Amino acid sequence: MLPLPLEPPAGARLSILAIGAHPDDIEIGAGGLLLQLAGGRPRVHCLVLTGSQERHREASNAARAFNPEAELGVELFDLPEGNLPGAWSSVKEILETVARSFSPDLVVAPGAGDAHQDHRTIGEIVPTVFRDHLCLAYEVPKWDGDMPRPNMYFPLTEQAARRKAELLDRHYPSQRARDWWGEETFLALARLRGMECRSRYAEAFTCSKLTVSSGDSMPIAHMGTGVPIASQGS
């Protein structure tokens, strides 16, 4: 499988917008990607749409831990958890406000096929706001059994995969009592996705549209810092 190298625009740092319905969504879905891209000192803007004060503190601390060398911005909102479909216009307005001030190279967010109504609402709105951006929909394991069939993979080093699990448990103590939470779940999913792309560990995403350049012209969508991403579709 031919890997596509991730390269930021010439003379610039990679810029990433990471969107979560709840605190911990971003790190569960794309924490490994963020950790491995951190060495390139990207510009990262984290947007979390729901959460209590306690959960917001967790999200702020986690954002810094997962983006240790990034130019980091964090925005936290308290929209009604579990009822983002009822706050559709507020979600749309928040995302459009961000889009007016920040045009990222990469958007990572929940997918439109996610069984959780909050995730799904964001996944439906993101493509209508970020029309000319590379958008990757991450996956979040849950009781619903809604794991997608991904078409893009981001191979992780073993160090990054284990670091992701460690940081999740450290920075989200409010979630430790949940029966699905923990290193076993996070590493199991990473190992499964790694097997699918001939790596030991990986994170997987769904991408509905991707522009690939031959190198003779400037591609519309750019990513990364030389870390390969394996693609099975576009």
C-alpha positions in Angstrom: 0.0 0.0 0.0 1.4 3.4 -1.0 1.6 5.7 2.0 0.8 9.4 1.4 3.3 11.6 3.2 1.9 14.3 5.4 3.4 17.7 4.6 2.3 21.1 5.8 2.0 24.0 3.3 5.4 25.4 2.2 6.9 27.7 4.9 4.1 27.0 7.4 3.2 24.8 10.2 0.4 22.3 10.0 -2.9 23.6 11.4 -5.4 21.3 13.0 -9.0 21.8 14.2 -10.1 19.0 16.6 -13.8 18.9 17.4 -15.4 16.9 20.2 -19.0 16.7 21.3 -17.8 15.8 24.8 -14.5 16.1 26.8 -12.4 13.0 25.9 -13.9 12.5 22.4 -10.9 14.1 20.6 -8.3 12.2 22.5 -10.1 8.9 22.2 -10.6 9.4 18.5 -7.4 11.1 17.4 -5.1 11.3 20.4 -2.4 9.2 18.8 -2.4 11.3 15.7 -2.0 14.4 17.8 0.8 12.9 19.8 2.7 11.9 16.7 2.3 15.2 15.0 3.3 17.2 18.1 7.0 17.1 17.1 6.2 19.3 14.1 4.9 22.1 16.5 1.5 22.4 14.7 -1.2 24.9 15.4 -4.0 23.0 17.1 -7.4 24.4 18.1 -9.5 22.1 20.2 -13.3 22.7 20.4 -15.4 20.9 22.9 -19.2 21.6 22.8 -20.5 20.1 26.1 -19.3 19.4 29.6 -19.4 20.4 33.2 -16.8 22.6 34.9 -15.1 19.4 36.1 -15.1 17.9 32.7 -13.9 21.1 31.2 -10.9 21.1 33.5 -10.1 17.6 32.4 -10.4 18.6 28.7 -8.1 21.6 29.2 -5.4 19.5 30.9 -5.7 16.7 28.4 -5.4 19.1 25.4 -2.1 20.3 26.7 -0.8 16.8 27.5 -1.7 15.5 24.0 -0.3 18.7 22.2 2.9 19.4 24.3 4.7 21.4 21.6 1.8 22.9 19.7 0.5 26.4 19.5 -2.7 25.5 21.3 -6.1 27.0 21.6 -9.0 25.5 23.5 -12.6 26.5 23.4 -15.1 24.9 25.8 -18.9 25.2 25.6 -21.8 24.0 27.8 -24.4 23.1 25.2 -26.9 20.4 26.5 -25.1 17.0 26.6 -27.2 14.3 25.0 -29.3 16.9 23.1 -27.1 18.5 20.5 -29.7 17.7 17.8 -32.0 20.2 19.7 -29.2 22.7 19.7 -28.4 22.3 16.0 -28.4 26.0 15.2 -26.0 26.7 18.2 -23.6 24.0 17.0 -23.7 25.4 13.5 -23.1 28.9 14.7 -20.1 27.9 16.9 -18.5 26.0 14.0 -19.1 28.8 11.5 -17.6 31.3 14.0 -14.4 29.2 14.3 -14.3 28.8 10.5 -14.3 32.6 10.0 -11.2 33.0 12.2 -9.3 29.8 11.6 -8.8 27.9 8.3 -7.2 24.6 9.3 -5.3 22.2 7.0 -7.0 19.3 8.8 -10.3 18.9 10.6 -10.8 15.9 12.9 -14.3 15.4 14.2 -17.0 12.8 14.8 -18.6 11.1 11.9 -22.2 11.5 10.5 -22.7 7.8 10.9 -22.0 7.7 14.6 -24.8 6.2 16.7 -24.4 8.9 19.5 -26.8 11.7 18.6 -24.3 14.4 19.8 -21.5 13.0 17.7 -23.7 12.5 14.7 -25.0 16.1 14.8 -21.4 17.5 14.6 -20.5 14.9 11.9 -23.5 16.1 9.8 -22.6 19.8 10.2 -18.8 19.8 9.8 -18.8 19.1 6.0 -21.3 22.0 5.4 -19.0 24.4 7.2 -15.5 23.2 6.2 -16.2 22.5 2.5 -12.7 23.0 1.2 -10.8 21.2 4.0 -9.5 17.7 4.6 -11.9 16.3 7.1 -11.3 13.0 8.9 -14.1 11.5 10.9 -12.7 9.6 14.0 -14.3 6.7 15.8 -15.2 6.3 19.5 -15.9 2.8 20.8 -19.1 2.5 22.7 -21.9 0.1 23.8 -23.9 0.8 20.7 -21.6 -1.3 18.5 -21.4 1.2 15.7 -17.8 0.9 14.7 -17.4 2.1 11.1 -15.6 0.6 8.1 -12.8 3.2 7.8 -11.0 4.1 4.7 -8.0 6.0 6.1 -5.4 4.8 8.6 -2.8 6.6 10.7 -0.1 4.1 11.9 1.0 4.6 15.5 4.2 3.7 17.1 3.8 1.4 20.1 5.0 4.3 22.3 2.3 6.6 21.0 -0.4 4.0 21.4 0.5 3.3 25.0 1.1 6.9 25.7 -2.4 7.7 24.4 -4.0 5.1 26.8 -1.9 6.4 29.7 -2.8 10.0 29.2 -6.5 9.3 28.7 -6.6 7.5 32.1 -4.6 10.2 33.8 -6.5 13.2 32.6 -10.0 11.8 32.6 -10.4 10.3 36.1 -14.2 11.0 36.0 -14.5 8.3 33.4 -12.6 5.5 35.1 -15.7 3.8 36.5 -17.2 3.3 33.1 -17.1 -0.4 32.1 -15.7 0.3 28.6 -13.0 2.7 29.7 -9.4 1.7 30.0 -6.1 0.6 28.4 -7.5 -2.7 27.2 -10.2 -1.0 25.1 -7.9 1.6 23.6 -5.0 -0.7 22.8 -7.4 -3.4 21.4 -8.9 -1.0 18.9 -5.5 0.4 18.0 -4.2 -3.1 17.5 -7.2 -4.1 15.3 -6.8 -1.0 13.1 -3.1 -1.5 13.0 -3.6 -5.1 11.6 -5.9 -3.7 8.9 -3.1 -1.4 7.6 -0.2 -3.7 8.3 1.1 -1.8 11.3 1.1 -2.9 14.9 -1.1 0.0 16.1 -3.1 2.6 14.2 -6.0 5.0 14.4 -8.6 4.8 11.7 -10.7 7.5 10.1 -13.4 8.0 7.4 -12.7 10.5 4.7 -15.4 11.3 2.1 -13.2 13.5 -0.1 -9.4 13.7 -0.6 -7.3 15.6 -3.1 -4.0 13.9 -4.1 -1.3 15.8 -5.9 1.3 14.4 -8.4 3.8 16.8 -7.0 3.6 19.1 -10.1 0.8 21.2 -8.7 -0.2 22.4 -5.3 -2.9 20.1 -3.7 -6.0 21.6 -2.3 -5.7 19.7 1.0 -2.5 19.4 2.9 -1.5 17.4 6.0 1.3 16.6 8.3 4.9 16.3 9.1 6.2 13.3 7.2 4.3 10.7 9.1 2.7 8.3 6.6 -1.0 7.8 6.4 -2.3 4.8 4.6 -5.4 5.3 2.4 -7.8 2.7 1.1 -10.2 5.1 -0.6 -11.2 8.7 -1.1 
